[in-house]
Amino acid sequence: MDGKGRWVDNVIVERLWRSVKDEDVYLHAHETPAALRAGLTAYVQFYNTERRHQALNRQTPDTVYWASSMTKKAA
């Protein structure tokens, strides 16, 4: 941490929440908090297992994570 309130400290989380809001929250009018929770759970599952990311060479986060963890176990 370089200093209080530095924008790069939270850039990854801010980008994630931007994607969540743009791709789920604003598109679906969740009627209840329970419906919102279920919708967010489904979106996070989609985000990690199906949505391909440009920064990850068009792979899913799960693919990258599990490939790296298997490499560490083998070593």
Backbone hydrogen bonds in HBPLUS format (Angstrom, degrees):
<---DONOR---> <-ACCEPTOR-->    atom                        ^
c    i                          cat <-CA-CA->   ^        H-A-AA   ^      H-
h    n   atom  resd res      DA  || num        DHA   H-A  angle D-A-AA Bond
n    s   type  num  typ     dist DA aas  dist angle  dist       angle   num
A0009-ASP N   A0006-ARG O   3.16 MM   3  5.81 156.8  2.22 117.7 124.4     1
A0010-ASN N   A0007-TRP O   3.34 MM   3  5.99 149.6  2.44 115.1 120.5     2
A0014-GLU N   A0010-ASN O   2.89 MM   4  6.00 167.3  1.91 164.2 168.6     3
A0015-ARG N   A0011-VAL O   3.02 MM   4  6.04 153.8  2.09 139.7 146.1     4
A0016-LEU N   A0012-ILE O   3.04 MM   4  6.28 154.0  2.11 144.9 151.9     5
A0017-TRP N   A0013-VAL O   2.99 MM   4  6.28 167.6  2.00 156.6 158.6     6
A0018-ARG N   A0014-GLU O   3.00 MM   4  6.17 143.5  2.13 140.1 150.5     7
A0019-SER N   A0015-ARG O   3.08 MM   4  6.35 157.0  2.13 146.5 151.5     8
A0020-VAL N   A0016-LEU O   2.93 MM   4  6.27 159.2  1.97 152.9 159.3     9
A0021-LYS N   A0017-TRP O   2.95 MM   4  6.04 166.8  1.97 145.9 149.3    10
A0022-ASP N   A0018-ARG O   2.92 MM   4  6.03 170.2  1.93 152.6 155.8    11
A0023-GLU N   A0019-SER O   2.87 MM   4  5.74 161.1  1.91 150.5 155.5    12
A0024-ASP N   A0020-VAL O   2.94 MM   4  5.54 134.6  2.15 139.4 147.4    13
A0025-VAL N   A0020-VAL O   3.22 MM   5  6.54 156.6  2.28 142.7 148.4    14
A0026-TYR N   A0021-LYS O   2.93 MM   5  5.76 171.3  1.94 158.1 157.7    15
A0027-LEU N   A0024-ASP O   3.18 MM   3  5.33 131.0  2.43 101.0 114.3    16
A0028-HIS N   A0024-ASP O   3.07 MM   4  6.09 139.6  2.24 157.7 166.4    17
A0036-LEU N   A0032-THR O   2.96 MM   4  6.28 155.4  2.02 151.9 159.2    18
A0037-ARG N   A0033-PRO O   2.89 MM   4  6.12 160.2  1.93 148.6 153.7    19
A0038-ALA N   A0034-ALA O   2.98 MM   4  6.20 158.8  2.03 145.4 150.9    20
A0039-GLY N   A0035-ALA O   2.88 MM   4  6.05 156.2  1.93 145.5 152.5    21
A0040-LEU N   A0036-LEU O   2.84 MM   4  6.07 159.9  1.88 154.4 159.4    22
A0041-THR N   A0037-ARG O   2.92 MM   4  6.07 155.3  1.98 145.6 152.8    23
A0042-ALA N   A0038-ALA O   3.01 MM   4  6.22 159.7  2.05 146.2 151.2    24
A0043-TYR N   A0039-GLY O   2.93 MM   4  6.15 154.5  1.99 144.5 152.1    25
A0044-VAL N   A0040-LEU O   2.90 MM   4  6.07 164.7  1.92 152.7 156.0    26
A0045-GLN N   A0041-THR O   3.07 MM   4  6.24 156.7  2.13 145.0 151.5    27
A0046-PHE N   A0042-ALA O   2.97 MM   4  6.22 158.2  2.02 146.8 152.7    28
A0047-TYR N   A0043-TYR O   2.72 MM   4  5.95 161.7  1.75 155.2 160.7    29
A0048-ASN N   A0044-VAL O   3.02 MM   4  6.16 153.8  2.09 147.1 152.1    30
A0049-THR N   A0045-GLN O   3.02 MM   4  6.06 152.0  2.10 148.1 155.7    31
A0050-GLU N   A0046-PHE O   2.87 MM   4  5.17 160.1  1.91 140.5 145.8    32
A0051-ARG N   A0046-PHE O   3.03 MM   5  6.15 158.3  2.08 155.0 155.4    33
A0062-ASP N   A0048-ASN O   3.08 MM  14  5.64 156.4  2.14 159.9 155.2    34
A0053-HIS N   A0059-GLN O   3.10 MM   6  5.83 166.3  2.12 138.2 138.7    35
A0056-LEU N   A0053-HIS O   3.09 MM   3  5.28 145.3  2.21 102.1 112.5    36
A0058-ARG N   A0053-HIS O   2.90 MM   5  4.90 135.1  2.10 142.2 146.1    37
A0057-ASN N   A0054-GLN O   3.20 MM   3  5.36 144.3  2.34 118.4 115.1    38
A0059-GLN N   A0056-LEU O   3.24 MM   3  5.42 136.0  2.45 100.5 111.6    39
A0064-VAL N   A0060-THR O   3.20 MM   4  6.54 163.3  2.23 156.4 160.0    40
A0065-TYR N   A0061-PRO O   2.86 MM   4  6.01 166.9  1.88 156.0 160.2    41
A0066-TRP N   A0062-ASP O   2.90 MM   4  5.90 173.0  1.90 154.2 156.4    42
A0067-ALA N   A0063-THR O   3.06 MM   4  6.00 150.5  2.15 138.8 147.1    43
A0068-SER N   A0064-VAL O   3.09 MM   4  6.22 156.6  2.15 145.0 150.8    44
A0069-SER N   A0065-TYR O   2.95 MM   4  6.20 154.4  2.01 151.5 159.3    45
A0070-MET N   A0066-TRP O   3.04 MM   4  6.07 149.8  2.13 140.5 147.5    46
A0071-THR N   A0067-ALA O   3.17 MM   4  6.31 149.2  2.27 138.2 146.2    47
A0072-LYS N   A0068-SER O   3.12 MM   4  6.36 152.5  2.20 143.1 149.5    48
A0073-LYS N   A0069-SER O   3.09 MM   4  6.32 152.5  2.17 140.4 147.3    49
A0074-ALA N   A0070-MET O   3.04 MM   4  6.21 150.2  2.13 143.7 151.2    50
A0075-ALA N   A0071-THR O   3.20 MM   4  6.42 137.6  2.39 139.1 149.4    51
